[in-house]
Amino acid sequence: MSNRAIGLQTVVSNLFQWRKDKVDGLGALSSGLFEPRLETHAKRNRPWTDRTGAARRGLTATHRYGADHFSILLWHTVFYGKFLELRFAGRYAILEPTMREVGPEIIEQVRRYWSS
């Protein structure tokens, strides 16, 4: 094998390791910063009046990633969360408003992270 081929293998291996490290770091950033930010915003700004507190406590964020995507999810864990989001012309919706307000901040932080 030529030195050129060995050098190319090293470069490719290093690129794959760099990508893995960046994705793992993005997961840590999401767990430590983005998800708590989304949950806190949603819980503080919910448009409904708590009866039991279950819907508020059930607002949850997490992340998922695969070979070609990274997603941050915010959802209700209570069965009636879908009614809060969809009934009454969205008067009690909090998921989309939270993503619209907090999402641009997260996108900017992800851009800065990937460019560093």
N, C-alpha and C positions, 0 to 999 in steps of 0.2 A: 504494500500500500504506500502511496506517495505521501510526502509531508503535507501536500495540499489537501488531500482527502482527509487526513487525520485532523488538520486544522479546521476543515469544514464541519466535520463531526463534532468537534469541540464547540464551535460557534452555534450550531443547531442545538446541541444539548444545553448550552448556556441559555439560549433563547427560550427553550421550553421550561427550564427551571425558573427563569425570570418571570415568565407568564404565570407559572404556578404560584410563585411567591407573591406576585401582585394580586392574583385572584384570592389567595388566602388572606392577604392583608385587607382586601376589600371586604371580605366576609367579617373579619375582626372589626373593621371600621363600622360596618353595618350593625353588628351586634352591640357594639359599645356606644355608638353615637346616633346612627340614623333611626334604628328601631325604637329606642327609648324616646327620641324626639317626636316621632310619629305618634306613639302611644300617649305620651304626655299631652301633646296638642289635642288629640282626639278626645281624651278623657276630660280635659279642662274646658273644651269648647263644645261639648255635646249640646244639641239644641233641645233635648228632652229633659223633663224633671225626673230625677231618680225616684223610683218607688222602693226597689229592693237593692239597687246598686249593682245588680248582676250584669246588666248591659254595659255599664261603664267599666266594671272590672274585666269584662270579657273582651274589650277592645285589645287586640293583640297584633303585633307586627313581628315578622321574621324575614329571612332571606332564603333564596334558593338559587343555585347556579348549576349549569350544565356545561357541555362542551362549547356552546356558542351563545350563552345568555347569562345574565345576572338579573334577578328580580327581587324587589323588596315588596312584601305583601302586608297589607293591613286589612283585618277582617274582624267580624263579630264571632264570638264563640257561642252566644246564646241563639237558640233556634229562631227567635223572633227578630233578630237583627235585620233579616231581609225585609221585614215589614217596616222597621224604622227607616231603612234606606229607600224603600220604593213606594210606600203608601203615602197618602196625603200630599201628593205633588212634591215629595222629597223634603217636606218641612222638618223632619227629624233626621235627615241624612247627615252623616259626619265623615264617612270614608272619602268620598270624592272631594268635599271641601278641604279636608286635611291634606290630601295629596296635592290639590291645586295650590294650597298655601305653602306647604313645607317642601313639596317636590322640587321646585326650582333651586332651593338652597342645597338640597341633597345632590342634585345634578351638578351644580357648580362645584361642590366639594369632591365629587367623583372625578370631574374633569381635572381639578387641581391634583388630585391623587395620582391619576394616570400620567399626568405630564411631569411628575416629580421623579 
